[in-house]
């Protein structure tokens, strides 16, 4: 660890020295204010078409568009020359191309115009761009800027190492940005850090490492270690910490919608510190830490075992999606297939500082359609909840993920359960025997010991036995009644503080558990009429008209049956299994005072004994009736035998007499 930190400091020092010595000799460039720009002025613009070679094309000013851009005025211009003929007009990736008139820097080519000639575009004034160097640091300034006519020339993202399914997942999570993504490759020399220069290429990355994802544009101006580029917002996140990289251009790809530069994202050379209406600003030689993610993935069926790592930008809106997309993509690569399967995923999220402990969760998931996507859903949600909680600024230092996947369907149905007693007192233990039937497997029995809370109120309760990922039937009915989605329920739930939220995430049931818990009769997820009779169980602290992010308010709603407030901890017992447990069942449990319990149990024992006696008496009576019937049948049978015997003897006598007469006649 000491070596790693030392190397990081050494690397930063080398980069800073490299860029300082390379850029201090740069000639200062005079600026031309937008107020001095007039129609008919001509100049040139610089950009890269292939490799690292800077080319120029001609620019002619058509006029000034007052307050048309996200940061102020824009300069309307026509572009021409061999480069424009080659590319068919300005292309995505040319954003930031510096425009010079009479040797003075006017600004950056930044926008095209929808449904217009590709050689017509807009220039962002340089005086607006350099203001980005003097903006105080702040996070998440605003939402993405959008204009239906002006088209920023740097929107497409270059994706290195990502497959199509991962990019679809990425875009589905962040539809507001309207991303277009294009696969790209690496180029020779990408590992070499090169100083940035006006007209050269630069990339702003969101993901770096074994995977890369970012936008390629053009550097507008360099002043020592400071640079400005793009001329329009990338994401317009205000103060930022994107990864700033060298870029090399393969070619300009002509497209039906708009041409774009296809290029590689090379060595990391600094960080992008501002992303606003006038463009992006960055600092060379200062490397953004980001959030490191380390993956260890196994495919049990194929025997594959892979490790990989990336770092993603730290941003409350984007980090959950970038982390989940990276894991999703790595799973796809490890499995080398799509479709069904079972995944076991364990992840640890380590926060910065020592105030909070690392959060570790292990869960199992099964999907008949896409196990890769199913496996990352919870991972995404947990990061999202942590980074967007309303209590503290939760900063993540590191994330590690262990995942094992198989095509086997590791699920089991909960088909039967029995309770040792349904009459108990606070503090008693109920033994629950649960029978599971695995998919195409032999039945197994799990024994669970549920202790009735010492402070459990006297009354009648429903004891729920379920798989950890199952929603109890009363809650399902409630959700259907009010048409509640999981997102609505998540927003409705109010936590008292971050520790409570953190603890709930840590202890939330997993799909491979059998859970036994009390559910109160008459529960409700919402306060339908504002009355005080609403009981709240698993999903508690729900207000009648809550607003996301509101501070918790006392509603005065209490459980009248117990006299306890809604903050009472829900007691439950959970045991792990090697299956994803499906299904649930319920018992009615009577909680009584010990004396009443003993009387009730004694009464039930007596009833059982009486029932046994009655059953025994009935058995004796039935046996007596059977014996009597058997005797009667035996007598009847004996009479029949005597009669039959008499008939036989009579018949035999007759035959003997006939035989004697026949003999006499013969002698004679």
ABEGO torsion letter per residue (X at the ends): XAAAAAAAAAAAAAAAAAAAAAAAABBBBBBBBAAABBBGBBBBBBBBABEABBBBBBBBBAEBBBGABAAEBBBBBBBBEAAAAAAGEBBBGABGBBBBBGGBBAEBBABBBBGBBAABBBBBBAAAAAAAAABBBBBGABBBBBBAABBBAAABBBBBGBBAAAAAAAAAABAAAGBBBBBBBBBBGAABBBBBBBGBBBBBBABBEABBBBBBBBBABBBEABBBBGGBBAAGAEBBBBBBBBBBBABBBBBAABBBBBBBBBBBAEBBABBBAAEBBBBBGBBBAEBBBBBBBBBAAAGBBBBBBBBBBBBAAAAAAAAAAAAAAAAAAAAGBBEBEBBBBBBBBBBBEAABBBBBBBBBBBBAABAAAAAAAAAAAAAAAAAABAABBBBBABBBBBBBBBABBBBBBBABBBBABABBBBGBBBBBBBBBBBBGBBBBBBBBBBBBBAABBBEBBBBBBBBAABBBAAAAAAAAAAGBBAAAAAAABBBABAAAAAAAAAABBBAABBBBBBBBBGBBABBAAGBAABBBBABBGBBABBBBGBBBBBAGBBBAAAGBBAABBBBBBBBBBABBBBEBBBBBBBBBBAAAAAAAAAAAAAAAAAAAAAAAAAAAAAAAAAAAAAAAAAAAAAAAAAAAAAAAAAAAAAAAAAAAAAAAAAAX
